[in-house]
Amino acid sequence: MIVRIATFLLSFLLISAHAEAQPRPAGPPSATIRIKQLQVAFIGSGAIGGGTLRFRNNS
């Protein structure tokens, strides 16, 4: 039992050890994304929305 717990904890630590943020690129962003979404859930669920991708001043 102790060996299983130790193995689980060790494997969890080894897998999560490589998570790191990427450095921010220099200069202004080349594109922007705007997302609008509405999500409703009670017994069922549904979602509506849309978005816009702007790249080099074109939508």
C-alpha positions as a Python dict, from the first residue, in 0.01 Angstrom:
ca = {
    (1, 'M'): (0, 0, 0),
    (2, 'I'): (277, 245, 91),
    (3, 'V'): (466, 150, -225),
    (4, 'R'): (160, 229, -439),
    (5, 'I'): (112, 569, -277),
    (6, 'A'): (482, 651, -311),
    (7, 'T'): (480, 542, -677),
    (8, 'F'): (174, 755, -747),
    (9, 'L'): (323, 1062, -579),
    (10, 'L'): (658, 1019, -752),
    (11, 'S'): (498, 977, -1095),
    (12, 'F'): (276, 1282, -1033),
    (13, 'L'): (578, 1494, -938),
    (14, 'L'): (777, 1378, -1241),
    (15, 'I'): (493, 1448, -1483),
    (16, 'S'): (412, 1793, -1343),
    (17, 'A'): (776, 1902, -1313),
    (18, 'H'): (797, 2004, -1680),
    (19, 'A'): (511, 2256, -1675),
    (20, 'E'): (638, 2608, -1732),
    (21, 'A'): (515, 2922, -1903),
    (22, 'Q'): (649, 3024, -2241),
    (23, 'P'): (833, 3356, -2263),
    (24, 'R'): (638, 3647, -2406),
    (25, 'P'): (738, 3726, -2766),
    (26, 'A'): (897, 4064, -2833),
    (27, 'G'): (703, 4330, -3021),
    (28, 'P'): (332, 4388, -3067),
    (29, 'P'): (97, 4093, -3114),
    (30, 'S'): (32, 3991, -3475),
    (31, 'A'): (-329, 3890, -3412),
    (32, 'T'): (-612, 3935, -3161),
    (33, 'I'): (-909, 3712, -3085),
    (34, 'R'): (-1239, 3828, -2934),
    (35, 'I'): (-1483, 3565, -2814),
    (36, 'K'): (-1838, 3624, -2692),
    (37, 'Q'): (-2019, 3327, -2544),
    (38, 'L'): (-2333, 3260, -2343),
    (39, 'Q'): (-2372, 2926, -2171),
    (40, 'V'): (-2687, 2808, -1996),
    (41, 'A'): (-2731, 2489, -1796),
    (42, 'F'): (-3003, 2355, -1568),
    (43, 'I'): (-3129, 2010, -1662),
    (44, 'G'): (-2990, 2037, -2014),
    (45, 'S'): (-2726, 2270, -2143),
    (46, 'G'): (-2667, 2494, -2439),
    (47, 'A'): (-2420, 2753, -2561),
    (48, 'I'): (-2428, 3027, -2822),
    (49, 'G'): (-2165, 3272, -2924),
    (50, 'G'): (-1926, 3393, -3184),
    (51, 'G'): (-1588, 3544, -3228),
    (52, 'T'): (-1363, 3758, -3442),
    (53, 'L'): (-1005, 3695, -3545),
    (54, 'R'): (-810, 4002, -3651),
    (55, 'F'): (-480, 3934, -3827),
    (56, 'R'): (-278, 4217, -3983),
    (57, 'N'): (-579, 4454, -3963),
    (58, 'N'): (-809, 4209, -4145),
    (59, 'S'): (-1110, 4039, -3987),
}
